[in-house]
């Protein structure tokens, strides 16, 4: 049962245009959502996050939107740059009895076309 | 970058052999995690630690054990490696439970079981 889904395995966008990556979740108990970016042969690096009490968070070229009623979040990158080509994972935070727990989506490979 | 070192970075071994992966951090963070990344599955939590000698299972813990004898080191052991454990393994650390501080990841260990 996949609680966090990224339904687009890949996305290609022209340089300078907007990239929109989507993520859906099923667990209404998730309280915090994160996006990670991953280059080949490296670990995921944190990009941006949003608390469940907000609907938007912006950091430079990156904006994350959260629609709690639809259980949907999206990452907007504008303008897209060649260095943005990477795999993007969304993650959602829940809790076990002893710790917080991140549940990850399967990732979307973003390719920026020069 | 968070001070996380994973060793070895690459390993090839045979079915049935024991394997130990090491995660070393210099951040003095309390929480440490082991994930595996497989195509079509994103990152899945194997085990985590919430303090020295305090560990618990994640969602894919079968066939794995962990130990944490000091704050900076978290070891993942495959007692008798199987081909299904061929994967990329990532260690992550975090400082506070329930805070809006993200987990930070190491650069991974690529493990091949022949």
Interface residues (C-beta under 8 A of the other chain):
Chain A: X4 X6 X32 X34 X36 X41 X42 X43 X44 X45 X46 X49 X51 X89 X91 X95 X96 X98 X99 X100 X101 X102 X104 X105 X106 X107
Chain B: X4 X31 X35 X40 X41 X42 X43 X44 X45 X48 X50 X54 X56 X58 X90 X94 X97 X98 X100 X102 X103 X104 X105 X106 X107 X108
